[in-house]
Structure formats: structure tokens, C-alpha cells
Amino acid sequence: MYCTVCGEKLTLMFKQDEGLVPYCKTCSEYRFPRFATAVSMVVTNRTKDKILLARHNGSEDYILFAGYIKKGETAEKAVTREFKEETRLDTVKFKYMGSRYHEPKDVLMLNYLIMAENGNAVPDLNELEEVKWFSPEDAIAAIRKDSVAETFLKNALAEIKKL
């Protein structure tokens, strides 16, 4: 890791109440790690009996819709923008469900349960090969096991059952 201000290689130093934190000797400042934040979306239809999943180009796995929050953008704006960009469908309403750190991509995922407007989802072919509606049971079977997406999907399905 390197200092984002001067480029100096950072060393770990103990900081009271924080533990080991990257430190820049040149700037004499602690540099807390920065990582990206993204939104993840469990998408249901108006009758809440279908879940929309996506498949990226060249992948066999079905995944939840997701996208990075752009600088200056709120998470709520990112939810509606990303979903519209990836499917051409509008979001009717959404609810924040929770967050989880996704280590492989070094990103904090903010999960939302969203209801999509009725219509045909058209995948953004630059990113997605396919979008497909599943029954809740088939969605659980299709999603990658032991993944952040599976955790988010199970939480959302439990929430849908309450509604």
C-alpha cells in the first residue's frame, strides 16, 4: 500500500483505539484503507413470486444485479440507475436490506430488495449475456453457493415471505 497523497510506501503502525493502521512517514499521517462501495439488488416482480437474476458474458453462474456507486452519487440513485442500465426496466420501489464486505473485489456491498416494473428485461449486452426470471426456489438453486449473493438472496426471500 502507498500513500494516496505523496506516494510513499506505507508501514503499519499501532494507533490507539484503532489497532494497526497504515502510516505514511513522509506525511506523518495515518492513511485508513479506502475501498469501493457498490449496490447489490435482489429483484422481484410486482406479485413477488419471481426473482430476476443475471448472467455475465462468458460466465455460467447466475448472479444478483450490482454496480459501483459513482463519485457524488447516493446509493439509492445507484440502485435505480444500475438496474435501468442493465435491464432497461424501471424500479417501482426498493428497500435497504443490509451490507456485507466482499473481500475478493475489496468492496462494501449495500444490498437492496427492489420491485421491478412489469415488462421484458433487456440485458445490457456489454455486460450481461442473459437476464432470467426464476421462482424463489429455482433462484436459490441457481445462485453461487456460499456467496455474498446467496446470503443477500436468502435474506430477501425471508423478507418477501413476511410481506
N, C-alpha and C positions, 0 to 999 in steps of 0.2 A: 504494500500500500504506500501511496505517495501523497504528500500534502497537496490539497486542491488549490492552495494559494501560491506556494513557491516551488513546488515540485520535489522538495526534499523527501528522502525515504523516511517513513515514519517508524518509530520504535514504540513498543508497548510500555506504558508507564502506569503505575498504580495511582488512581485518583480516588480520594475519599468518597465513600458512598456510591462509587461507580465501578470499582474494580479496575481491571486492566483496560486501558483505553489508548488507542494510537495517539502518539505525541510527536509534534514537529519541533525539533531542537532549534531550527533556524527562526521560526516564528514564535517559539516559546508558548505554543498553544496546543491544547488537546484538539484532536480532529475526530469527532464522532463519525462512525461509518455512515455513509449515505447509501440508500438503495432505492430502487424504483418502487412505485406503488401502481397497482393495477386493479381493475374491477373484474369480477367473475360473475357470470349470470346463469342462474338456473331459470330456464324459460318455460312457462306453461301457457296453455291456451285459455280462453275465457271460461270454459267449463271445467278447467283444472283436472282434466283426465288424460292429458298428453304432455310430454316433455320434449322440447326441441334440442337436439344435440347436433354437433358439427364434426366434420372430419377434415383435417388439414390436408393440403396437397401432399401426396406421397406417403400418407400415414394410414394405417388400418384402424387406429384407435378412434373412438368417438370421444369427444370432449365437450366441456361446457364452453359457452361463449365467453371471451375475455379480451381485455385490451388495456393498454397502458393509459394512465391519466396524463394528459398533456400539461405542460407548464402553464399555470394560471387557470386551469380548468378544475371544476369541482368533481368529486366522484359521481355525483348524481348526473351531471352533464355527460360525463364519460360513459355512463351506463346507456343512456338513450342514444348518444352518438355512435358508440361502438356497435350496438345491436343493429341500428339502422344501416350502418356501413356494411355490416357483414351479411345482412339478410334482406334489406330493403323494406323491412316491416317496422311499424311504429310500436312504441311501448305504451300500453294503456295505463299501467301503474306499476310501481315497484316498491319493495320493502327491503331495507338493510337487514342482513341475517347474521353477519359476523365476519371476523377476519382470521387469517392464518398466514404465517410466513412460509413461503415456498422456496426452500433452500436451493434446489437445482438452478433456478433462474435468479436467485437473490432478489426476490420481490415480495412485498407485502400485498396479499390478495384480499380485497374487500369484496365480500360476496353479497349479492342481491338476488332476491326472488322476484322475477318480473313476469307480468302478464303481457303477452303479445297480442297485437291487433290481429283479427282474423284475416286470412289471405295466404297466398303462396309465398313461402320464403324462397328468395332467390339468392344463392350463395355468391359472395364476392369471390370470383374465380382467381383473383390474385393471391388469395389466402386459403380459401376453402374449396375442397373438392365436392363436398356434399353437406346438406343440412337435411335432417330427417326427424319426423315426429315419432316418438316411442310411447308405449304405455309406461306408466311408472315402473312396473316390474321389468320390462324389457330395457328401460333406460339404465336401471341398476345393473343389469346383466351386461350391457354394452360398454359401460364406463370402465376405465382402467382401475383395477383393484388396488386397494391400499394407497390411493392417491388423494391429494387435497380435493380434487374434483369429486371423488366418491364421497368424501366426508361432507362437502357442501351439498351434494345431491341428496344424501340421506337426511340431512337437517332440513332441507327444503321440503322434502316429501312428508316428513313428520309435521311440519308447519301447515302444509296443504291439508292434511287429514284433520287438523284442528279447525280449519275454516269452514 
